[in-house]
Amino acid sequence: MSSSRRCALAALVTTGMLVVVLGSPPLVEAARDSGMRTRRLLFTLTRVPSWDLPPSGVPVWGDLVTNIVLRIAVLLAAVGLLAALAGRARSRGAAWLGGWGAAMLAGAAASLVAQLHLHHVVYEGQPFGPPYLDTLVDAVTGGAGFGLLTGWTVGLAAALACRPAPLTPSPVGAPPPVGAPPTVGAPPPPPFGVPPTAGPAPAWPPPPSPGPPPDGGARPAPGQAPPPPTAPRPAGPDDPTRVEASAPHASPSGDDPTVVAGPDTDGAGEAPSDGGSDEG
């Protein structure tokens, strides 16, 4: 038997014992006849599990019996379902708290369902006593109070009956379970001043921006090897960029080809006359 079923069965047995003991007619009569100091406590303990039948001469006797059966059935069903969920706990302490909470929720649900049936079926929706909403709130709080006072016994039974599964570490090198996400290392933090992005961090320092090659030629296409460097060729006699150096002790004037001759200024600024000009 699984741990959930064991917890549900233990909670059902414990709740049934509480119904038999606390809901017995002698205890219900004692709660009605008690004083003001203990009436509220005894009424809270006996209201939900009460199975005291009304007198046989009541006109709605069948509806009142149905109300009692409905209340106890909802109480047992809710305790069993919620205690089965508590049986999946990994520790007995968690199962105890889960069983206690199951008794509180089951008591509130049973008392609420019984009050709804009492108002709409037995009383046929007629206003009777306090307002309708107040009766529902009183029913929920009374049922939750019953679970709060007696639910620790249900939780204790569920904790003793459950068999929590031990946590066994997986062996080193074992493959991850099916459907588990792959475990990867955390990405390195981005450099200082760079906002984090979803992609990889940019390289630092940044690579140089592409530009024209220094020699002015065409840049090779991606994946193509650059052309081999060429040796400088000597300047020929017809090269317009050739400049001849002068001799070490040569005069600035003479046959130095680097000297540029200017216009003759010996004639006081007079330009040389053209032999073919007209005479006045």
C-alpha positions as CSV (number, residue, x, y, z in Angstrom):
1,M,0.0,0.0,0.0
2,S,1.3,3.4,-0.9
3,S,2.0,6.1,1.6
4,S,-0.9,8.3,0.4
5,R,-3.4,5.5,0.9
6,R,-2.0,4.7,4.3
7,C,-2.4,8.3,5.4
8,A,-5.9,8.5,4.0
9,L,-7.0,5.3,5.7
10,A,-5.5,6.4,9.1
11,A,-7.2,9.8,8.8
12,L,-10.5,8.2,8.0
13,V,-10.3,5.9,10.9
14,T,-9.4,8.7,13.3
15,T,-12.1,11.0,12.0
16,G,-14.6,8.2,12.3
17,M,-13.7,7.7,15.9
18,L,-14.1,11.4,16.6
19,V,-17.5,11.3,15.0
20,V,-18.6,8.3,17.1
21,V,-17.4,9.9,20.4
22,L,-18.0,13.6,20.0
23,G,-21.2,13.3,18.0
24,S,-22.9,10.8,20.4
25,P,-26.3,12.0,21.6
26,P,-25.3,12.0,25.4
27,L,-22.4,14.4,24.7
28,V,-24.6,16.6,22.4
29,E,-27.2,16.8,25.2
30,A,-24.5,17.7,27.7
31,A,-23.3,20.5,25.4
32,R,-26.9,21.9,25.2
33,D,-27.4,21.8,28.9
34,S,-24.0,23.2,29.9
35,G,-23.4,26.7,31.2
36,M,-22.4,29.7,29.3
37,R,-18.7,29.3,30.0
38,T,-18.4,25.9,28.4
39,R,-21.3,25.9,26.0
40,R,-19.4,27.5,23.2
41,L,-16.5,25.1,23.4
42,L,-18.7,22.0,23.7
43,F,-20.9,23.3,20.9
44,T,-17.8,23.7,18.6
45,L,-16.6,20.1,19.4
46,T,-20.0,18.5,18.8
47,R,-21.6,20.6,16.0
48,V,-19.9,19.0,13.0
49,P,-19.8,15.3,14.1
50,S,-23.2,15.3,15.8
51,W,-25.5,12.4,14.7
52,D,-28.2,13.1,17.3
53,L,-31.5,12.3,15.5
54,P,-34.5,14.6,15.9
55,P,-37.8,13.4,17.4
56,S,-39.8,11.2,15.1
57,G,-42.9,13.5,15.2
58,V,-41.1,16.3,13.4
59,P,-42.7,16.9,9.9
60,V,-39.2,17.3,8.3
61,W,-37.7,14.4,10.0
62,G,-36.5,12.8,6.8
63,D,-34.8,16.0,5.6
64,L,-33.0,16.5,9.0
65,V,-31.7,12.9,8.8
66,T,-30.5,13.6,5.3
67,N,-28.7,16.7,6.5
68,I,-26.9,14.7,9.2
69,V,-25.8,12.0,6.7
70,L,-24.7,14.6,4.2
71,R,-22.6,16.5,6.8
72,I,-20.8,13.4,8.0
73,A,-20.2,12.1,4.5
74,V,-18.7,15.3,3.3
75,L,-16.5,15.4,6.4
76,L,-15.1,11.9,5.8
77,A,-14.6,12.3,2.1
78,A,-12.8,15.6,2.4
79,V,-10.5,14.3,5.2
80,G,-9.6,11.2,3.1
81,L,-8.8,13.2,-0.1
82,L,-6.8,15.9,1.7
83,A,-4.9,13.4,3.9
84,A,-3.9,11.4,0.7
85,L,-2.2,14.6,-0.5
86,A,-0.5,15.0,2.9
87,G,0.8,11.4,2.5
88,R,3.1,12.6,-0.3
89,A,5.2,14.7,2.2
90,R,8.9,13.9,2.5
91,S,8.8,14.0,6.3
92,R,6.5,13.0,9.1
93,G,6.3,16.6,10.4
94,A,5.0,17.8,7.1
95,A,2.5,14.9,7.0
96,W,1.3,15.9,10.5
97,L,0.7,19.5,9.6
98,G,-1.0,18.4,6.4
99,G,-3.4,16.1,8.2
100,W,-4.2,18.8,10.7
101,G,-5.0,21.2,7.9
102,A,-7.0,18.5,6.1
103,A,-9.2,18.2,9.2
104,M,-9.8,22.0,9.3
105,L,-10.7,22.3,5.7
106,A,-12.9,19.2,5.8
107,G,-14.8,20.5,8.9
108,A,-15.4,23.9,7.2
109,A,-16.6,22.2,4.0
110,A,-18.9,19.8,5.8
111,S,-20.5,22.5,8.0
112,L,-21.0,24.8,5.0
113,V,-22.7,22.1,2.9
114,A,-24.9,21.2,5.8
115,Q,-26.0,24.8,6.3
116,L,-26.8,25.3,2.6
117,H,-28.9,22.1,2.6
118,L,-30.6,23.2,5.8
119,H,-31.5,26.6,4.4
120,H,-32.6,25.7,0.8
121,V,-34.1,22.2,1.4
122,V,-35.3,22.0,5.0
123,Y,-36.4,25.6,5.4
124,E,-37.2,26.0,1.6
125,G,-35.3,29.3,1.4
126,Q,-37.5,31.0,4.0
127,P,-35.7,33.5,6.3
128,F,-35.2,32.0,9.7
129,G,-33.2,33.5,12.5
130,P,-30.1,35.6,11.6
131,P,-29.3,36.8,8.0
132,Y,-28.4,34.2,5.4
133,L,-24.8,35.4,5.0
134,D,-24.2,35.4,8.7
135,T,-25.3,31.8,9.0
136,L,-22.9,30.8,6.2
137,V,-20.0,32.6,7.9
138,D,-20.9,31.0,11.3
139,A,-21.0,27.6,9.7
140,V,-17.6,27.9,8.1
141,T,-15.9,29.3,11.3
142,G,-17.6,26.6,13.4
143,G,-16.4,23.8,11.1
144,A,-12.9,25.2,11.0
145,G,-12.8,25.5,14.8
146,F,-13.8,21.8,15.1
147,G,-10.8,20.9,12.8
148,L,-8.5,23.2,14.7
149,L,-9.3,21.6,18.1
150,T,-9.4,18.0,17.0
151,G,-7.3,17.9,13.8
152,W,-4.0,17.3,15.6
153,T,-5.2,13.8,16.3
154,V,-5.9,13.3,12.5
155,G,-2.5,14.7,11.6
156,L,-0.7,12.5,14.2
157,A,-2.4,9.4,12.8
158,A,-1.5,10.4,9.2
159,A,2.1,11.1,10.2
160,L,2.5,7.7,11.9
161,A,1.0,5.9,9.0
162,C,2.8,7.5,6.1
163,R,6.2,6.2,4.9
164,P,8.2,9.1,3.6
165,A,10.5,8.2,0.7
166,P,14.2,8.8,1.6
167,L,16.2,11.1,-0.6
168,T,18.8,9.0,-2.3
169,P,21.6,11.0,-4.1
170,S,22.3,10.0,-7.7
171,P,25.6,8.3,-8.3
172,V,28.5,10.3,-9.8
173,G,28.3,10.2,-13.6
174,A,24.7,9.0,-13.8
175,P,22.7,10.5,-16.7
176,P,20.1,13.1,-15.7
177,P,16.5,11.9,-15.5
178,V,14.3,12.1,-18.6
179,G,12.9,15.5,-19.1
180,A,15.4,17.3,-16.8
181,P,17.0,20.4,-18.3
182,P,20.7,20.1,-19.0
183,T,23.0,21.6,-16.4
184,V,25.3,24.1,-17.8
185,G,27.7,26.5,-16.1
186,A,26.9,30.1,-15.5
187,P,28.1,32.5,-18.2
188,P,31.0,34.8,-17.2
189,P,30.0,38.3,-16.1
190,P,30.2,41.1,-18.7
191,P,33.1,43.6,-18.5
192,F,32.8,46.7,-16.3
193,G,30.5,49.2,-17.9
194,V,28.9,46.9,-20.4
195,P,25.2,46.1,-19.7
196,P,24.3,42.4,-19.5
197,T,22.8,41.0,-22.6
198,A,21.2,37.7,-23.6
199,G,24.1,36.9,-26.0
200,P,27.8,36.4,-25.3
201,A,29.8,39.3,-23.8
202,P,31.6,41.4,-26.3
203,A,35.3,41.0,-26.8
204,W,37.5,43.4,-24.9
205,P,39.4,45.3,-26.2
206,P,37.3,45.7,-29.3
207,P,38.8,44.6,-32.6
208,P,40.0,47.3,-35.0
209,S,37.3,48.6,-37.3
210,P,37.7,47.4,-40.9
211,G,39.1,50.1,-43.2
212,P,41.1,50.5,-46.4
213,P,44.5,48.8,-46.4
214,P,47.4,51.1,-45.9
215,D,48.7,50.6,-49.4
216,G,45.5,51.9,-50.9
217,G,44.8,48.6,-52.7
218,A,41.7,46.5,-52.6
219,R,41.0,44.5,-49.4
220,P,40.9,40.8,-50.0
221,A,37.5,39.0,-49.7
222,P,36.8,37.0,-46.5
223,G,38.5,33.7,-46.7
224,Q,41.0,34.9,-49.4
225,A,44.7,35.1,-48.6
226,P,46.2,38.6,-49.0
227,P,48.6,39.1,-51.9
228,P,52.3,38.9,-51.1
229,P,54.1,42.2,-50.5
230,T,56.1,43.5,-53.5
231,A,59.7,44.9,-53.3
232,P,60.0,48.6,-54.2
233,R,61.3,49.2,-57.7
234,P,64.1,51.7,-58.5
235,A,63.1,54.9,-60.2
236,G,64.0,55.1,-63.9
237,P,65.1,58.0,-65.9
238,D,61.6,58.7,-67.1
239,D,60.0,58.6,-63.6
240,P,58.4,62.0,-62.9
241,T,58.9,61.5,-59.2
242,R,62.7,61.1,-59.5
243,V,64.7,63.8,-57.8
244,E,68.5,63.9,-58.4
245,A,70.6,64.9,-55.5
246,S,73.3,67.5,-56.0
247,A,77.0,66.9,-55.5
248,P,78.3,67.6,-52.0
249,H,80.4,70.7,-53.0
250,A,78.4,71.8,-56.0
251,S,77.5,75.5,-56.5
252,P,73.8,76.4,-56.2
253,S,73.9,77.9,-59.6
254,G,75.3,76.2,-62.7
255,D,74.1,73.0,-64.2
256,D,72.2,71.9,-61.1
257,P,68.9,70.5,-62.4
258,T,67.2,71.1,-59.1
259,V,67.6,74.9,-59.4
260,V,64.6,76.6,-61.0
261,A,65.6,79.7,-63.0
262,G,63.3,82.7,-62.6
263,P,62.8,85.7,-64.8
264,D,65.6,88.2,-65.3
265,T,65.3,91.2,-63.0
266,D,68.4,93.2,-64.1
267,G,66.6,95.6,-66.3
268,A,64.9,97.5,-63.4
269,G,61.8,95.6,-63.8
270,E,61.7,96.0,-67.6
271,A,60.6,93.0,-69.4
272,P,62.8,91.9,-72.4
273,S,61.6,93.5,-75.6
274,D,60.3,91.3,-78.3
275,G,62.1,91.7,-81.5
276,G,58.9,91.4,-83.5
277,S,57.1,94.3,-81.7
278,D,55.8,97.5,-83.5
279,E,57.9,100.6,-83.2
280,G,56.3,103.9,-82.4
